[in-house]
């Protein structure tokens, strides 16, 4: 198990160990219940699937994995960056004196069969969990099964600290704290290129099948590569820059997809918010020079932050080669607020901060109470970046930890986090690392995965649930597929018993089962007294520092019949960027409450809007483009009709002469940066644009920003993003790119926008 350190940019390279904050025990509860905030649950609204993969862990034992029906299990961390499956040996990097440590449980004569990674996959197959393995991109793995270290005292001199059990292995720092440089990576490691990945995949497929037949489904594209210069500085002393991250991803993920086309990848697996903003090279440089306001690697890439640039590059690769190399956009998060990540609960102020700090996962009004000092809103941030720069990519947080695993405060935070993951639509998450089965944080998982010891679980379809004060009572709700029960989790984050009214919409009256975990008994989840529920809700009392799971069965009078399909949509007004649709109403025995309109991308439905009536205008479309639409109906119980017959319609062409383009380039030997200003000079708004031009002298676009850039021969295309696709009459947008050239660097002679010639 490694120690995770999360630090400010100014001291990032140091990676100091996390401190321990000491304090009293649980917050005490008052004698009488106080009035709590109003809670509302609407089973007809906000409905979306909860990915089972948000309940994942790193390195869980088989007992806990089986108990929780753990859906996804990750082999991750610093030690997996340099793991050699042939020798079943990993290098522990900066976590433990840069030492190669072979797995002692392996039979050396049988390797690579029976390695630790093999047994990890076998445990997952036995417990039903999907596997995430970490793929080394760093280019080095241990050279053999012998114990060795990156900074031998005999070879590199006295050091600040040495392994007490292997005193020749130092921490790579001289006694005065300065770094030892110029060491030989071959002391511990050997080069490992993309072929190493193919060989490992071939070994795993031979034993367990491929990704689509019960084998390893998920591969993380290394672990926190933006910190290699610190965690793995014995083989990688310099920070990883934009271009090298892209190129290594293409090489290694490309090799994986060739070896097992069904495998899914997660990247760039950065350590936190800074991993979206800065490259490893900029983190390395600026931690020493203080250049955070103008990092040089970012400046060399048009000023674009690493996260959106990385997604743009992955999208460009798929557009050019027809292969998706990135399936999940994966960034870790560790709360940076003082004391929150510690395993000791801390004093009352720290415990309150721990519970409050979960807001950084979603809340745009929460200013992170750490050196970050700005809203993080991590899950919406990830989803927005994907939507803007590489639609169809899923989102993941494969390491996080809110601390205090052995305390009710940690369990409350964990229950809150799991509820947030489902409500906000995250696609995958894995706790670093798994708790012990008896620890309170394990019970927080059981609340969602096995609250009754018989497999009782939170629902799979999230529905709208809100609290008037989430810092006191947080509420999450979902419908369960197996029996249509409405499941509700309420987390009381305060030290007092609270009584609140929970208003229900779209649910049946009945008697709800109540399961509760609290500091009254940290050893188990208890079955509490049943809760009577009317059609409009109930009044519930929630003990101090407690997690309550309320399970409301579907009533006998429940509406389970879906509406009929709406009629085929009819197109009304059609513009360059919009289509007005109308349709014949669906029929339902208890009444239709709304309609959802979908655009078809092949066989996939993409929701574009909702209406309570039988008409809707779809906007944000590209001019002179063919679209296909279908409509579904829903009733108050959330039942959804079949899709309507499809309508295909083409948007209007943009008027000629409706655009102007200003192109400016700054050149240097072999390279140049170009900025392009696009202006809508027409009388109508442009909703989605595609700029086209041709180079005359063999110039190449190497990196672009503020558009999706592609090039075929001399022809270059830049397509709008979601945030700059609409141009009102007279409005402009600026885009740009870096390029290479030889000979002459002439400006393009002509530009088109949505197929129409523009003035320049």
C-alpha positions in Angstrom: 0.0 0.0 0.0 1.4 3.3 -1.0 1.2 6.7 0.8 -0.7 9.2 -1.2 0.6 12.8 -0.9 -1.4 15.7 -2.3 0.4 19.0 -2.2 0.4 22.6 -3.5 2.0 23.4 -6.8 4.8 25.2 -5.0 6.0 22.1 -3.3 4.6 19.4 -5.7 8.0 18.0 -6.6 8.6 17.3 -2.9 5.7 14.9 -2.5 5.7 15.2 1.3 4.0 12.6 3.4 0.5 13.3 4.6 0.3 14.5 8.3 -2.0 13.2 11.0 -4.4 15.4 12.7 -5.4 14.3 16.2 -8.7 15.0 17.8 -11.7 13.7 19.8 -14.1 11.0 18.9 -17.5 11.2 17.3 -19.6 14.3 17.4 -22.1 13.9 20.3 -25.9 13.9 19.6 -28.4 16.0 21.6 -31.2 14.5 23.5 -34.1 15.8 21.4 -34.6 15.9 17.6 -34.3 19.2 15.9 -36.1 20.3 12.8 -34.2 19.2 9.7 -34.2 20.6 6.2 -37.0 19.7 3.8 -36.3 16.8 1.5 -37.9 16.0 -1.9 -37.8 13.0 -4.1 -39.5 13.0 -7.6 -39.4 9.6 -9.2 -40.6 11.0 -12.5 -37.8 13.5 -13.0 -34.0 13.4 -13.5 -34.1 9.8 -14.5 -30.8 8.4 -15.7 -28.8 5.2 -15.3 -26.3 4.8 -12.5 -23.2 3.0 -13.7 -22.5 0.1 -11.4 -18.8 0.8 -11.9 -18.9 3.8 -9.6 -18.8 1.4 -6.6 -15.3 0.2 -7.5 -12.2 -0.2 -5.3 -8.4 -0.7 -5.5 -7.0 -3.9 -4.0 -10.0 -5.2 -2.2 -9.8 -8.6 -0.4 -11.9 -11.5 -1.8 -14.2 -11.5 1.2 -15.1 -7.9 0.9 -15.4 -8.1 -2.9 -17.8 -11.0 -2.6 -19.8 -9.3 0.1 -20.2 -6.1 -1.9 -20.5 -7.8 -5.3 -17.7 -5.5 -6.2 -18.4 -4.5 -9.8 -14.9 -3.3 -10.8 -11.6 -3.8 -9.2 -8.4 -1.8 -10.0 -4.8 -2.9 -9.9 -3.3 0.6 -9.7 -0.9 2.9 -7.8 2.8 3.9 -8.2 4.1 0.3 -8.0 2.1 -0.7 -11.1 3.8 1.9 -13.3 6.8 -0.4 -13.3 5.6 -4.0 -13.1 7.1 -6.8 -15.0 4.6 -9.7 -15.4 7.4 -12.0 -16.6 9.2 -11.7 -13.3 6.3 -10.8 -11.1 8.3 -7.9 -9.8 7.5 -4.2 -9.3 9.5 -1.1 -8.5 8.1 0.8 -5.5 9.4 4.1 -6.8 9.5 7.0 -4.4 7.0 5.3 -2.1 9.8 2.9 -0.9 13.3 3.8 -1.8 12.9 3.1 -5.6 13.3 -0.6 -4.9 12.6 -3.6 -7.1 10.6 -6.0 -4.9 9.6 -9.4 -6.3 6.4 -11.0 -5.2 7.4 -13.8 -2.8 4.2 -15.8 -3.4 5.1 -16.6 -7.0 6.8 -19.8 -8.2 9.7 -18.5 -10.2 9.8 -21.7 -12.3 6.1 -21.2 -13.4 6.3 -17.5 -14.3 4.7 -15.7 -15.9 1.9 -18.1 -14.9 0.7 -17.6 -11.4 2.0 -14.1 -11.0 0.4 -11.6 -8.7 -1.4 -10.0 -11.6 -2.7 -13.4 -12.7 -4.1 -14.0 -9.2 -5.7 -10.6 -9.2 -7.6 -11.4 -12.4 -8.5 -14.8 -11.0 -9.9 -13.3 -7.8 -12.1 -11.0 -9.9 -13.4 -13.8 -12.0 -14.3 -15.7 -8.8 -16.1 -12.7 -7.2 -17.7 -11.3 -10.4 -15.7 -8.1 -10.6 -14.4 -6.6 -13.8 -10.6 -6.0 -13.9 -8.7 -2.8 -14.4 -5.0 -3.4 -14.9 -2.4 -0.6 -15.2 -0.5 -0.6 -18.5 3.1 0.8 -18.1 3.6 3.7 -20.5 6.8 4.9 -18.8 9.0 2.6 -20.9 10.7 0.9 -18.1 10.0 -2.3 -16.0 12.1 -4.2 -13.5 15.0 -6.1 -15.2 14.8 -9.3 -13.2 13.5 -10.8 -9.9 16.5 -9.7 -7.7 16.0 -7.0 -5.1 17.8 -3.9 -6.2 17.4 -0.1 -5.8 17.7 3.0 -7.9 20.0 4.9 -5.6 22.6 2.5 -4.1 24.5 4.1 -1.3 27.6 2.2 -2.4 27.3 3.6 -5.9 25.9 7.1 -5.4 27.1 8.0 -1.9 25.5 8.8 1.5 21.9 9.8 1.4 19.3 11.6 3.5 17.4 8.4 4.3 17.9 4.7 3.7 15.7 1.6 3.9 16.1 0.3 7.5 15.9 -3.3 6.2 18.1 -2.7 3.1 20.6 0.1 4.1 22.2 0.3 0.7 19.0 1.6 -0.8 18.6 5.3 -0.4 15.9 7.9 -1.1 17.9 9.5 -3.9 18.7 12.6 -1.9 22.0 13.7 -0.6 22.4 14.3 3.2 21.7 18.0 2.6 18.4 17.2 0.8 19.5 17.9 -2.7 18.6 15.4 -5.4 21.1 12.9 -6.7 21.2 13.1 -10.5 22.8 11.2 -13.3 22.0 7.7 -11.9 21.7 4.8 -14.3 18.1 3.6 -14.8 19.5 0.1 -15.7 20.4 -0.4 -12.1 16.9 -1.6 -11.6 15.1 -1.5 -14.9 15.0 -2.5 -18.6 13.3 -0.8 -21.5 9.8 -1.9 -22.2 8.0 -0.7 -25.4 4.6 -1.3 -26.9 5.5 -4.9 -27.7 5.7 -5.6 -23.9 2.0 -4.6 -23.8 1.1 -7.0 -26.6 3.0 -9.8 -24.9 1.2 -9.2 -21.6 -2.2 -9.1 -23.3 -1.4 -12.3 -25.2 -0.5 -14.0 -21.9 -3.7 -12.9 -20.3 -5.9 -13.8 -23.2 -4.3 -17.3 -23.3 -5.3 -17.9 -19.7 -8.5 -15.9 -19.3 -9.8 -14.9 -22.7 -10.1 -11.5 -24.2 -12.0 -8.5 -23.0 -15.2 -9.7 -24.6 -15.0 -13.2 -23.3 -14.4 -12.9 -19.5 -10.8 -11.6 -19.6 -9.4 -8.2 -18.6 -11.9 -5.6 -19.8 -10.2 -2.3 -18.7 -6.6 -1.0 -18.9 -5.4 2.2 -17.2 -2.9 4.1 -19.4 -0.3 4.1 -16.6 -0.7 5.8 -13.2 -0.4 9.6 -12.7 2.2 10.1 -15.5 2.3 13.8 -14.8 4.1 13.0 -11.5 6.7 10.6 -13.0 9.4 13.2 -12.6 8.9 12.9 -8.8 7.6 9.4 -8.1 9.8 7.6 -10.7 12.7 10.1 -11.0 15.3 7.3 -10.9 14.2 6.4 -14.5 12.3 9.5 -15.5 13.7 12.7 -13.9 12.1 15.2 -16.4 8.4 16.0 -16.5 6.2 14.5 -19.2 5.1 17.1 -21.8 2.1 17.5 -24.0 3.5 15.9 -27.1 5.1 12.9 -25.4 2.0 12.1 -23.5 0.0 12.0 -26.7 2.7 10.0 -28.6 3.1 7.4 -25.8 -0.7 7.1 -25.6 -0.9 6.5 -29.3 1.9 3.9 -29.2 0.9 1.9 -26.2 -2.9 2.2 -26.4 -2.6 1.4 -30.1 -0.7 -1.7 -29.3 -3.4 -2.7 -26.8 -6.2 -2.2 -29.2 -4.4 -4.3 -31.8 -3.8 -7.1 -29.3 -7.4 -7.0 -27.9 -9.8 -4.7 -29.8 -12.5 -5.2 -27.2 -10.4 -3.7 -24.4 -11.3 -0.3 -22.9 -8.8 2.3 -21.9 -8.7 4.9 -19.2 -6.4 8.0 -19.5 -4.5 10.1 -18.7 -5.0 8.9 -15.1 -3.8 12.2 -13.7 -3.3 12.9 -10.0 -5.9 15.7 -9.6 -7.1 19.0 -10.8 -3.6 20.1 -11.8 -3.5 17.2 -14.2 -6.2 18.8 -16.2 -4.5 22.2 -16.2 -0.8 21.5 -16.4 1.4 18.9 -18.1 4.0 17.0 -16.1 6.7 19.1 -17.7 5.0 22.3 -16.6 4.4 20.9 -13.1 8.1 20.0 -12.9 9.3 23.3 -14.3 6.9 25.6 -12.4 7.4 23.8 -9.1 11.0 25.0 -9.4 10.6 28.4 -11.0 7.1 29.5 -10.0 5.8 29.9 -13.6 2.3 28.8 -12.8 0.7 31.8 -14.5 2.4 31.2 -17.8 3.7 27.6 -18.0 6.0 27.2 -21.0 4.7 23.8 -22.2 1.2 25.1 -22.3 2.3 28.3 -24.1 3.9 26.1 -26.8 0.6 24.5 -27.4 -1.5 27.6 -28.0 -2.3 28.3 -24.4 -4.7 25.4 -24.1 -4.8 23.5 -20.9 -3.6 19.9 -21.0 -7.0 18.1 -20.4 -8.9 19.6 -23.4 -5.8 19.4 -25.6 -5.4 15.7 -24.7 -9.0 15.0 -25.6 -8.7 17.0 -28.8 -5.7 14.9 -29.8 -7.5 11.6 -29.0 -10.5 12.7 -31.0 -8.3 13.8 -34.0 -6.6 10.3 -33.9 -9.9 8.5 -34.1 -11.1 10.8 -36.9 -8.0 10.1 -38.9 -7.5 6.4 -38.2 -11.0 5.1 -37.3 -9.8 3.7 -34.0 -10.8 5.0 -30.5 -7.7 4.9 -28.3 -9.4 6.5 -25.2 -12.6 5.2 -23.7 -12.6 6.9 -20.3 -11.3 10.3 -19.3 -9.8 9.4 -15.9 -8.5 12.0 -13.3 -7.9 11.2 -9.7 -9.1 13.4 -6.8 -7.8 13.6 -3.2 -9.3 16.4 -1.0 -6.6 19.0 -0.4 -8.3 20.5 2.6 -6.1 20.2 5.7 -6.6 16.9 7.5 -9.4 15.5 5.3 -7.4 12.8 3.6 -5.9 11.6 6.9 -6.9 8.2 8.3 -7.3 9.8 11.7 -10.7 11.6 11.8 -9.3 14.7 13.3 -11.0 17.2 15.6 -14.6 18.5 15.2 -13.6 21.2 12.8 -11.7 18.7 10.6 -14.7 16.3 10.7 -17.0 19.0 9.6 -14.6 20.1 6.8 -14.4 16.5 5.6 -18.2 16.3 5.2 -18.4 19.7 3.6 -15.5 19.1 1.2 -17.5 16.5 -0.8 -19.1 19.5 -2.5 -16.0 19.8 -4.6 -17.2 16.9 -6.6 -20.2 18.8 -8.0 -21.1 22.2 -6.5 -20.2 25.3 -8.6 -20.7 27.6 -5.5 -18.3 25.7 -3.3 -14.8 27.3 -3.2 -12.3 24.6 -2.3 -11.0 25.4 1.2 -7.4 24.6 0.3 -4.5 26.0 -1.8 -6.9 25.4 -4.8 -9.1 28.3 -3.6 -11.6 28.0 -6.5 -14.6 25.8 -7.4 -13.4 22.4 -8.5 -16.8 20.8 -9.5 -14.8 17.8 -10.7 -17.6 15.6 -12.2 -19.3 18.3 -14.2 -15.9 19.6 -15.2 -14.9 16.2 -16.6 -18.2 15.7 -18.4 -18.1 19.2 -19.9 -14.6 18.7 -21.2 -15.6 15.4 -22.8 -18.8 16.9 -24.3 -16.8 19.8 -25.8 -13.6 17.9 -26.9 -14.3 14.2 -27.4 -18.0 13.3 -27.2 -18.8 9.7 -26.4 -15.9 9.4 -24.0 -16.9 8.3 -20.5 -15.6 9.8 -17.2 -13.8 8.1 -14.4 -12.1 8.8 -11.0 -10.1 5.7 -10.4 -8.5 7.0 -7.2 -10.1 9.0 -4.4 -10.1 8.9 -0.6 -11.9 11.0 1.9 -10.0 9.5 4.9 -11.1 8.3 8.3 -11.9 4.7 7.2 -12.2 3.5 10.8 -14.6 6.3 12.0 -18.2 7.1 11.4 -17.1 10.5 10.0 -15.3 8.7 7.2 -18.4 6.5 6.6 -20.7 9.5 6.3 -18.3 11.1 3.8 -18.1 7.9 1.8 -21.8 7.4 1.6 -22.2 11.0 0.5 -19.5 10.5 -2.2 -21.2 7.3 -3.6 -24.5 9.1 -3.8 -22.9 12.0 -5.6 -21.3 9.7 -8.1 -24.6 8.2 -9.0 -26.6 11.4 -9.1 -24.0 13.3 -11.2 -23.6 10.5 -13.8 -20.0 9.5 -13.3 -19.2 6.4 -15.2 -16.5 4.7 -13.1 -14.8 5.2 -9.7 -12.5 3.2 -7.5 -11.6 3.9 -3.9 -7.9 4.0 -3.0 -7.5 1.6 -1.3 -10.1 -0.8 -0.1 -11.1 -0.7 3.6 -11.0 -3.7 5.9 -14.3 -5.5 5.9 -15.2 -4.4 9.4 -14.3 -0.7 9.0 -17.1 1.9 8.9 -16.2 2.9 5.3 -16.9 -0.7 4.2 -20.4 -0.3 5.7 -20.9 2.9 3.7 -20.5 0.7 0.6 -22.8 -2.0 2.0 -25.5 0.7 2.4 -25.5 0.8 -1.4 -24.5 -2.7 -2.3 -25.7 -5.1 0.4 -27.6 -3.3 3.2 -29.5 -6.4 4.4 -26.7 -9.0 4.0 -28.8 -10.6 1.3 -27.8 -8.6 -1.7 -30.2 -5.7 -1.1 -29.0 -2.7 -3.1 -29.6 0.9 -4.1 -31.5 1.3 -7.4 -29.9 1.5 -10.8 -31.9 4.4 -12.2 -31.2 7.7 -10.4 -34.2 10.0 -9.8 -34.4 13.6 -8.7 -33.6 14.0 -5.0 -32.9 17.3 -3.3 -32.3 18.7 0.2 -32.9 22.2 1.4 -29.5 22.0 3.2 -27.2 19.2 1.9 -24.6 20.1 4.6 -27.0 18.8 7.1 -29.0 16.1 5.3 -28.0 14.7 1.9 -30.5 12.6 0.1 -30.1 10.3 -3.0 -32.8 8.2 -4.6 -33.0 5.6 -7.3 -35.5 3.1 -8.7 -34.4 -0.6 -8.5 -34.9 -2.6 -11.7 -35.6 -6.0 -10.1 -38.8 -5.0 -8.2 -39.3 -1.3 -9.1 -38.8 -0.3 -5.5 -37.9 3.3 -4.8 -34.6 3.3 -2.7 -33.6 6.5 -0.8 -30.3 7.1 1.1 -30.3 10.0 3.6 -27.0 11.0 5.2 -27.2 13.0 8.5 -23.9 14.9 8.6 -24.6 16.6 11.9 -24.2 15.8 15.5 -27.9 16.1 16.3 -31.0 14.1 15.5 -33.0 15.7 12.8 -36.7 15.3 11.8 -37.6 16.3 8.3 -40.5 16.1 5.9 -39.7 14.1 2.8 -42.1 15.0 -0.1 -42.6 12.3 -2.7 -43.8 12.6 -6.3 -44.4 9.6 -8.6 -44.4 6.9 -5.8 -47.0 4.8 -4.2 -48.2 4.8 -0.6 -47.1 1.9 1.5 -44.7 0.7 4.2 -41.0 1.3 3.7 -38.3 -0.8 5.1 -35.6 1.2 6.9 -31.9 0.2 7.3 -29.5 2.3 9.2 -25.8 2.6 10.0 -24.7 5.0 12.8 -22.2 5.4 15.6 -24.7 3.7 17.9 -23.3 0.4 16.5 -20.3 0.6 14.2 -20.3 -3.1 13.6 -23.4 -3.6 11.5 -26.2 -2.0 9.5 -29.4 -2.5 11.6 -33.0 -3.0 10.5 -34.9 -0.1 12.0 -38.7 0.3 12.4 -40.7 0.4 9.2 -41.7 3.8 7.9 -45.4 4.5 6.9 -45.4 6.4 3.6 -48.3 8.3 2.1 -48.6 9.2 -1.6 -47.1 12.6 -0.8 -44.3 11.4 1.4 -43.4 10.9 5.1 -41.9 12.6 8.1 -38.7 10.9 9.1 -36.3 11.2 12.0 -32.6 10.7 11.2 -30.2 10.1 14.1 -27.0 12.1 14.5 -24.1 10.9 12.4 -26.1 8.3 10.5 -26.8 6.8 7.1 -30.4 5.7 6.5 -31.6 3.6 3.5 -35.3 3.7 3.0 -36.8 1.1 0.6 -40.3 1.8 -0.6 -41.8 -1.2 -2.5 -43.8 -0.7 -5.6 -47.5 -0.6 -4.6 -50.2 -2.9 -6.0 -51.7 0.1 -7.7 -48.4 1.0 -9.4 -48.5 2.2 -13.0 -46.4 -0.2 -15.0 -47.9 0.3 -18.5 -46.0 2.5 -20.9 -47.6 5.0 -23.2 -48.0 4.2 -26.9 -45.5 5.6 -29.3 -46.0 9.2 -30.5 -46.8 9.8 -34.1 -44.0 10.4 -36.7 -42.6 13.9 -36.2 -43.4 16.5 -38.9 -40.9 19.3 -39.8 -42.2 22.9 -39.6 -39.8 25.8 -40.0 -36.3 24.7 -41.0 -33.3 27.1 -40.8 -29.6 26.7 -41.1 -29.3 25.7 -37.5 -32.8 24.6 -36.3 -35.8 22.4 -37.1 -39.3 22.8 -35.6 -40.8 19.5 -34.9 -44.4 18.5 -34.0 -46.1 15.1 -33.6 -49.3 13.3 -32.8 -49.8 12.7 -29.1 -49.2 9.4 -27.4 -51.9 7.6 -25.4 -51.5 6.4 -21.8 -54.1 5.0 -19.4 -53.1 7.5 -16.7 -51.9 10.4 -18.8 -48.7 11.3 -20.7 -46.6 13.8 -18.7 -43.9 14.6 -21.3 -41.9 13.8 -24.4 -38.2 13.4 -25.1 -36.7 14.2 -28.5 -33.7 12.3 -29.8 -31.3 12.7 -32.6 -30.1 9.5 -34.1 -26.3 8.9 -34.5 -26.4 5.7 -36.4 -28.3 3.4 -34.1 -27.5 5.5 -31.0 -30.1 7.9 -29.6 -28.8 11.3 -28.4 -31.3 13.3 -26.4 -31.6 16.8 -27.6 -34.5 18.1 -25.5 -37.8 17.5 -23.7 -41.3 19.0 -24.0 -44.6 18.7 -22.1 -46.6 19.3 -25.3 -46.4 17.9 -28.8 -43.8 20.2 -30.4 -40.2 21.1 -29.9 -37.6 23.1 -31.8 -34.2 21.5 -32.1 -31.4 24.1 -32.2 -27.6 24.0 -32.4 -27.6 22.2 -35.8 -25.1 22.6 -38.6 -26.3 24.1 -41.9 -27.0 22.0 -44.9 -26.8 18.8 -42.9 -29.1 15.8 -42.7 -30.5 14.8 -39.3 -32.8 12.0 -38.1 -35.2 12.5 -35.1 -37.4 10.2 -33.0 -39.7 11.0 -30.1 -40.6 9.0 -27.0 -43.4 9.6 -24.4 -43.3 9.1 -20.7 -45.9 9.0 -17.9 -45.9 10.0 -14.3 -44.5 6.7 -13.2 -41.5 7.0 -15.5 -42.7 4.4 -18.0 -41.3 5.2 -21.5 -43.0 4.5 -24.8 -41.4 2.9 -27.8 -39.8 5.4 -30.2 -41.9 7.2 -32.8 -41.3 6.5 -36.5 -38.1 8.4 -37.5 -38.1 11.7 -39.5 -35.1 12.7 -41.6 -34.7 16.3 -42.5 -31.9 18.5 -44.0 -31.2 21.9 -42.5 -31.1 25.0 -44.8 -27.8 26.0 -46.5 -26.1 29.1 -45.2 -26.5 32.1 -47.4 -23.6 32.9 -49.7 -21.3 35.7 -48.7 -22.3 35.4 -45.1 -18.8 35.1 -43.6 -15.4 36.6 -43.4 -12.1 35.0 -42.2 -9.0 36.8 -41.0 -5.8 34.6 -41.0 -2.6 35.7 -39.3 0.6 33.6 -38.9 3.8 34.1 -37.0 6.6 31.9 -38.4 10.0 30.6 -37.2 12.4 28.1 -38.6 10.3 25.1 -39.5 7.2 26.1 -37.5 4.5 28.6 -37.1 1.4 29.7 -35.1 -1.7 30.8 -36.9 -4.8 32.6 -35.5 -8.0 32.6 -37.4 -10.9 35.0 -36.8 -14.3 33.8 -38.2 -17.1 36.4 -38.5 -20.7 35.8 -39.4 -21.5 38.6 -41.8 -24.9 37.2 -42.8 -28.3 38.1 -41.6 -29.0 34.8 -39.8 -27.3 33.1 -36.9 -24.9 30.3 -37.7 -25.5 27.2 -35.4 -22.5 25.0 -35.9 -19.8 25.7 -38.4 -17.1 23.9 -40.4 -14.2 26.0 -41.8 -12.3 24.7 -44.7 -9.1 25.8 -46.5 -6.1 24.3 -48.3 -2.3 24.9 -47.9 -0.3 25.6 -51.0 3.2 24.6 -49.8 2.8 21.4 -47.8 2.3 22.9 -44.4 0.9 20.7 -41.7 -1.3 21.4 -38.7 0.4 19.8 -35.6 -1.8 21.0 -32.8 -5.0 23.1 -32.8 -7.3 24.7 -30.3 -10.9 26.0 -30.0 -12.0 23.7 -32.8 -11.7 20.1 -33.9 -8.9 20.2 -36.4 -8.2 17.5 -39.1 -6.1 17.5 -42.3 -6.2 15.3 -45.4 -3.3 16.1 -47.7 -3.4 19.9 -48.3 -7.1 20.2 -47.2 -7.7 21.4 -43.6 -11.0 21.3 -41.7 -11.8 23.0 -38.4 -15.2 22.1 -36.8 -16.9 24.2 -34.1 -17.1 23.0 -30.5 -20.2 23.1 -28.4 -19.3 26.4 -26.8 -18.4 28.4 -29.9 -20.7 26.9 -32.6 -23.3 29.6 -32.5 -22.4 32.8 -34.2 -25.1 35.5 -34.2 -25.1 38.0 -37.1 -22.0 40.1 -36.7 -20.4 37.8 -34.1 -16.9 36.4 -34.3 -14.9 33.5 -32.8 -11.1 33.0 -32.7 -9.4 29.7 -33.3 -5.9 28.7 -34.0 -3.2 26.1 -34.5 0.5 25.3 -34.5 2.0 24.1 -37.8 5.1 23.0 -39.5 6.5 24.2 -42.9 9.4 24.0 -45.3 10.1 26.3 -48.3 7.5 29.0 -48.1 4.7 29.5 -45.6 2.0 31.2 -47.6 -1.4 31.9 -46.2 -4.3 29.9 -47.7 -5.8 31.5 -50.7 -9.5 30.9 -49.9 -11.7 29.9 -47.0 -15.2 28.3 -46.8 -17.6 28.1 -43.9 -20.2 25.4 -44.1 -19.4 25.1 -47.8 -19.8 28.8 -48.6 -16.9 31.0 -49.8 -15.9 33.6 -47.2 -14.3 37.0 -47.8 -10.9 37.6 -46.3 
